[in-house]
Amino acid sequence: MDGTSVPVTPDAVNAALTSKSLLWLDVKQPGPDDVGWLRDTFKLHPLAVDDLTEFGQRPKIEVFPNLIYMVSYGLAGPTNDLTEVHTFFSDTYMVTVRHDGCHALEQLSDQIIQPGNQLPNGSRPTRLILLHNLMDSLIDSFFPSLADFDDKIDALQEQIFVKPTNDQLSELFNMQRWLVSLRKLITPQRDVLASLVSGMVILPGMSAESDPYLRDLYDHLIRMSDQIDAYRDLLSNAMSVYLSMVSNNLNIVMKQLAIIATVFLPLSFLTGFFGQNFAWLVGKLGSLNVFLILGVGTELVAVVALYMLFRRRGWLGAA
């Protein structure tokens, strides 16, 4: 690979394969004709062709007689949309197939074709360097979003402590859904790297010099998996905080209503008692003093007595 970029045509691809130079072919949104051409040109296994036409798979790695087939995931860009990348890797070529945009792949491609920014030379084969950079770009595309996710959890928890709302509950569920979908992909992708690190799957041209780079990728996925587990616990705590705040606010409202109802209970009894239409009450209790003492005074005494009781029990503040 010399960093040369040419339009994708059957003649250009055949010429690159004939010259034995390393070819990276990036195919986006392949149709039935494109899949057939890839099958015939690169002699793909029928099972690999079936996988190629069925996106939405879990990350995996499979070994075929003439190539290694991998399914990996990354983030398409700032929107946090997941993008699925199918990779066919052999001695002379690497083919990546995707349906959506992928910022990591596009950035790597731009880096390679720029003069002076080709892949570094070393004892490792160039195809392994290219594959490592490809997988590293896909894996590292998750870290900025996970950092923003951490900040969103902190901000959401602060908002919940101030005033819990239904919008915050909806945001919690959306964040949990995204985190669960991410965890379903990171865990099997970590297993793929584990199979490479352990030597269960041998890449073409793989040597001892490649092991540290594979372990580095595996370490990134381990760290990411730990982050996801930590964020899942934080979201569970945030949900518990939300429910506790809602319950606490409900208790405060019920306490206020209970105090109001308790205050009006003796007042309603007194007004009901003296409001009876008995002739003796109407005839005997008719002076202003009686009205002030019995009618108004007893109600004031009841309110003051309840106020002192509430204060002593700490319902209205410090005793």
ZAMARGU-4260 file (C-alpha; in steps of 0.2 Angstrom, whole numbers, plus 5000, padded with zeros to 4 digits):
<rodrens>
0) 5000/5000/5000 | 5008/5017/4994 | 4993/5028/4999 | 4987/5029/4981 | 4968/5031/4979
5) 4959/5027/4963 | 4941/5026/4958 | 4933/5009/4961 | 4932/4999/4945 | 4933/4981/4941
10) 4949/4984/4931 | 4957/4994/4945 | 4954/4980/4958 | 4960/4966/4946 | 4975/4976/4942
15) 4979/4978/4961 | 4976/4960/4965 | 4987/4955/4950 | 5001/4966/4955 | 5001/4958/4973
20) 5001/4975/4981 | 4990/4978/4996 | 4973/4983/4992 | 4960/4991/5003 | 4943/4992/4996
25) 4929/5001/5006 | 4912/4997/4999 | 4897/5007/5005 | 4879/5001/5003 | 4882/4987/4991
30) 4868/4981/4980 | 4865/4963/4974 | 4876/4966/4959 | 4890/4973/4970 | 4888/4958/4982
35) 4889/4946/4967 | 4905/4955/4960 | 4913/4954/4977 | 4909/4936/4978 | 4917/4932/4961
40) 4932/4944/4962 | 4938/4939/4980 | 4932/4921/4980 | 4921/4923/4995 | 4914/4909/5004
45) 4895/4906/5002 | 4893/4909/5021 | 4903/4925/5021 | 4892/4931/5006 | 4876/4927/5016
50) 4883/4937/5031 | 4887/4951/5020 | 4869/4953/5014 | 4862/4952/5032 | 4867/4967/5042
55) 4863/4969/5061 | 4874/4955/5067 | 4884/4953/5083 | 4903/4956/5082 | 4911/4940/5077
60) 4926/4933/5068 | 4926/4918/5056 | 4941/4909/5048 | 4938/4904/5030 | 4951/4895/5019
65) 4957/4911/5010 | 4953/4925/5022 | 4947/4931/5039 | 4930/4938/5041 | 4926/4950/5055
70) 4911/4960/5060 | 4915/4976/5070 | 4906/4991/5076 | 4910/5009/5079 | 4901/5026/5080
75) 4896/5034/5064 | 4899/5052/5071 | 4893/5065/5083 | 4875/5058/5082 | 4881/5042/5092
80) 4873/5031/5079 | 4881/5014/5078 | 4888/5008/5062 | 4892/4990/5057 | 4908/4986/5047
85) 4911/4969/5039 | 4929/4966/5035 | 4937/4953/5024 | 4956/4951/5027 | 4969/4941/5018
90) 4987/4942/5012 | 4984/4954/4998 | 4968/4964/5002 | 4956/4970/5015 | 4938/4974/5010
95) 4927/4984/5022 | 4908/4984/5019 | 4896/4995/5027 | 4879/5003/5025 | 4881/5019/5035
100) 4894/5033/5036 | 4908/5029/5048 | 4919/5044/5053 | 4933/5033/5059 | 4935/5024/5042
105) 4934/5040/5033 | 4946/5049/5044 | 4958/5034/5042 | 4956/5034/5023 | 4960/5053/5022
110) 4975/5050/5033 | 4982/5037/5022 | 4980/5046/5005 | 4988/5062/5011 | 5006/5064/5006
115) 5018/5060/5020 | 5004/5052/5031 | 5005/5034/5025 | 5005/5020/5038 | 5021/5018/5048
120) 5034/5006/5042 | 5040/4992/5054 | 5043/4974/5056 | 5025/4970/5055 | 5017/4967/5038
125) 5008/4983/5031 | 4992/4973/5030 | 4992/4970/5049 | 4997/4989/5052 | 4982/4994/5042
130) 4970/4981/5051 | 4976/4987/5068 | 4973/5006/5063 | 4956/5001/5056 | 4951/4992/5072
135) 4959/5005/5083 | 4949/5019/5075 | 4933/5009/5077 | 4936/5006/5095 | 4942/5023/5100
140) 4927/5031/5091 | 4917/5026/5107 | 4927/5035/5120 | 4922/5053/5116 | 4903/5048/5117
145) 4906/5038/5133 | 4915/5053/5141 | 4900/5064/5136 | 4888/5051/5142 | 4897/5052/5159
150) 4894/5071/5159 | 4876/5069/5155 | 4873/5057/5169 | 4881/5070/5181 | 4870/5084/5174
155) 4854/5073/5175 | 4857/5069/5193 | 4859/5087/5198 | 4843/5091/5189 | 4834/5077/5198
160) 4840/5083/5215 | 4833/5101/5210 | 4816/5095/5203 | 4812/5078/5195 | 4801/5079/5180
165) 4794/5067/5167 | 4806/5073/5154 | 4821/5067/5165 | 4813/5050/5167 | 4811/5048/5148
170) 4829/5054/5146 | 4834/5040/5159 | 4826/5027/5149 | 4833/5033/5133 | 4851/5033/5140
175) 4848/5015/5148 | 4842/5009/5131 | 4857/5016/5122 | 4869/5009/5135 | 4861/4991/5134
180) 4863/4991/5115 | 4881/4997/5117 | 4885/4983/5129 | 4877/4970/5118 | 4890/4975/5105
185) 4906/4978/5116 | 4905/4962/5125 | 4906/4951/5109 | 4918/4963/5101 | 4929/4960/5116
190) 4928/4941/5114 | 4934/4943/5096 | 4950/4952/5102 | 4952/4939/5115 | 4952/4925/5102
195) 4966/4935/5093 | 4976/4938/5108 | 4975/4920/5114 | 4980/4913/5097 | 4964/4904/5094
200) 4963/4914/5077 | 4979/4918/5068 | 4979/4932/5056 | 4989/4931/5040 | 5006/4937/5043
205) 5004/4938/5062 | 5020/4937/5072 | 5026/4941/5089 | 5028/4959/5085 | 5009/4960/5082
210) 5004/4954/5100 | 5007/4970/5109 | 4996/4979/5097 | 4982/4966/5099 | 4983/4967/5118
215) 4982/4986/5117 | 4965/4984/5107 | 4959/4971/5119 | 4964/4983/5134 | 4954/4997/5126
220) 4938/4985/5125 | 4941/4979/5143 | 4942/4997/5149 | 4926/5002/5139 | 4917/4987/5146
225) 4921/4992/5163 | 4915/5010/5159 | 4898/5003/5153 | 4896/4993/5169 | 4900/5008/5179
230) 4888/5019/5169 | 4874/5006/5171 | 4876/5007/5190 | 4876/5026/5189 | 4860/5026/5179
235) 4852/5013/5191 | 4857/5025/5205 | 4849/5040/5196 | 4833/5030/5193 | 4833/5027/5212
240) 4836/5045/5216 | 4822/5050/5204 | 4810/5038/5212 | 4815/5044/5230 | 4813/5062/5225
245) 4796/5059/5218 | 4791/5049/5233 | 4798/5062/5245 | 4789/5076/5236 | 4773/5066/5236
250) 4775/5064/5255 | 4778/5083/5257 | 4762/5086/5248 | 4752/5073/5258 | 4759/5080/5274
255) 4754/5098/5269 | 4736/5092/5264 | 4735/5082/5281 | 4740/5097/5291 | 4727/5108/5282
260) 4713/5094/5284 | 4718/5092/5303 | 4716/5111/5305 | 4699/5112/5298 | 4693/5096/5307
265) 4690/5105/5324 | 4684/5120/5315 | 4671/5111/5305 | 4665/5102/5321 | 4663/5119/5330
270) 4654/5127/5316 | 4643/5112/5313 | 4639/5111/5332 | 4634/5129/5334 | 4626/5129/5318
275) 4612/5117/5324 | 4594/5124/5322 | 4589/5120/5340 | 4577/5133/5348 | 4588/5133/5364
280) 4604/5138/5355 | 4595/5151/5345 | 4587/5158/5360 | 4600/5157/5373 | 4616/5160/5363
285) 4613/5177/5355 | 4624/5190/5363 | 4640/5197/5356 | 4651/5191/5370 | 4644/5173/5368
290) 4648/5174/5349 | 4666/5181/5352 | 4670/5168/5366 | 4661/5152/5360 | 4660/5156/5341
295) 4677/5164/5337 | 4687/5160/5353 | 4685/5141/5353 | 4691/5141/5335 | 4706/5152/5338
300) 4710/5140/5353 | 4709/5125/5342 | 4720/5133/5329 | 4733/5138/5342 | 4733/5121/5350
305) 4735/5112/5334 | 4749/5124/5329 | 4759/5120/5345 | 4756/5102/5343 | 4763/5102/5325
310) 4778/5112/5331 | 4782/5100/5345 | 4781/5086/5333 | 4792/5094/5321 | 4780/5095/5307
315) 4782/5114/5304 | 4800/5115/5307 | 4812/5113/5322 | 4804/5110/5339
</rodrens>
